[in-house]
Amino acid sequence: MKLILTTDVSGLGGPGDIVEVKDGYGRNYLLPRGLAIQSTKGAEKNVRTIRRAQDARRVRDLDHAKEIKATLEGLGAIPLKAKAAAGSGKLFGSVTTADIVSAIKAAGGPQLDKRTVELAGHIKNVGKHTASVRLHPDVNVSVKLEVTATS
């Protein structure tokens, strides 16, 4: 199945890329989530104009991503409160990317999209953890989280 990506998809490509994927992956994952559109002649012409506009903005976006990276690195360890068992320090559930985005905003950081935050695994314990934020294809920043228990 030939598709045109509308957003950055990890391991596949960026916006405007024309990719060939298996039918099930395209039909069941990419298309319903709005990550891609069907590739047609008219859509491919639109992609060329969109790509020219993106190339004009890319340098400005890269600089802006570097500014956001500096802001995030300046925050230090971001406090995040979650419900946990009293003695063991195990969380009831796990910390989500939406929780991380709201904690960054509460700590004085910028408003981010939860899809830009990537976790190495589930955060299910109190303590220090790290998360990766993909601001731009060339700019990633590691964010330190301090998960504490609430009653």
ABEGO torsion letter per residue (X at the ends): XBBBBABBBBGAEBBGBBBBBBAAAAAAAAAAAGABBBBBAAAAAAAAAAAAAAAAAAAAAAAAAAAAAAAAAAAEBBBBBBBBBAAAGBBBEBBBAAAAAAAAAAAGBBBBBAAABBBABBBABBEBBBBBBBABAABBBBBBBBBBBBX
